[in-house]
Amino acid sequence: MATRECILWNTYSKYRVKIEVWLADHASIQEDTIRAIVVPFSVGSSGTVAVQSVIDRPGSSLVSIPEGNYALVFEAGVRAEYRQDPAYQGRKAALLPSWCRLTFIPQESVQPEILRADERLSPTYPLLMAAEPA
């Protein structure tokens, strides 16, 4: 059983991206997913996660997720109506209206991994997990 909240946000593309946020007991990668990545993620005592692009106003997209440690699965794909439209054939996926799904799965130990790679990814392992906040 999963619950979800849908959030819209802007990316570098001129199109809006449909965002789905799920809390689930396991991941089920969609058949039409172009890119899928899993990373460890912790939610603090506030139980609030901000889901937004770097150009959004801080706090504009807050989602309630229970405190704890999670496997966070990121999936991205192109909306079906654009994949099948002849006017969009041959365009790079990054230039098409798309969707993103974030699935939070309660889990204590998570190994970061590329679950499905598109032509723009060429990962080397181990994946680098050190970063500074934007």
N, C-alpha and C positions, 0 to 999 in steps of 0.2 A: 504494500500500500504506500502511496506517495501523495504528498500534498504539493501544491505549486502556487507561485505568484508570478505573473508575467510583468516584465518591466521593459520599457522601450528606452534606448539610448542612442546617441549618435557616435559614429566612428569616423575614421579618416575618409570614408566613402561619402558620397553625396546622399546615400540612402540611409533610412533608419533600420536598425537591427532589432529584431524581436528577441527578447531575452526571456528565457524560462528559468526559474529557480526551483529546484526540487529538493525535498528531503526524503530519502529512500533507504531501504535496507540493503540494496544491491544496485549495481550499475547495469544498464542494458543499453549498449551503444546502438543508436539508430542505424538502420541500413544506409540511409542517405547522408550520414555524417562524413564530412570531408576530412576533418581534423579532430582528434580526441587525445587529451592529455590528462593524467591523474597526478595530483600533488598532495602532500600533507597540508592540512589547514586546521587551525585552532580558532574556536569562537570563545570570546571572553565572557565574563559574568553578565555583561549587558544583554547578551543574546541578540545583538544587532550586528548585521553585516551590511556594509555599504557596497552596492553593486552599481558602478558608474564608470564612465570613461573619464579620461584625464581632463576633458574640457567641461564636464558637468560641474554644477555648483555643488560643493561639499554637502553631504547629507541629503541630496536630492532623491536618492533611491535606496532606502533602507529596508532590509528584509530581516524578519525575526527567525533566528535559527537557535535552537537550544545550545547552551554552553557545552563545550566538549571538543574532542579531537575527531577529525573527519578525514576521509579520502575525498578530495574535491575533484570531481570529473568535469572537465571542460570539453564540450562538443561544439563544433561549428559546421554549418552547411549553408547551401544556397536554397532559397525558397523554391518549392516544386514548380510553381507557375512560371518562374524564370528559367529553370533548367530545361523546361520543355518548349519554351517559346522560341521559334526559329529566329526571331529578331535578336536574341541574346546568344545564339549558338556561336561558339568560337571565342567568346569573351572569357577572360580570366575570372575565376570564381571570386577573387577579391574585389572585383569591380561590379558584382551583382548584389541586389538586395539579399540579405542573408538572415540567418537566425543563429542563436547561441543558447546552449543549455548548460546550466551549472547544477550538478547533482552533488549534494552533501550526503555522504554515507558514513555513519558513525563507525570509527575504526581508530585504534590506538597507534598502530604502526603502518606507515604507508611508504612504499618505495616509489619515488617519482618515475614516471614512464610515459613515453609516447605510445598511445594505444592504437592510433591510426594517423599516418602522416600523409600530407598532401605534397605536391611537387615543390612547395616552397620550404619544406622542412628537410634538414639533413642533420639529425641529432648525433652528438657524440656522447657516450656514456663514460662515467656517471654524469647525469645532468647537473648543472650548476644550480644550487639552491640558495646562494647568498646574493642578496640584493638590498639596495637602499630604497626606502619609500620615496615616491615622486614628490 
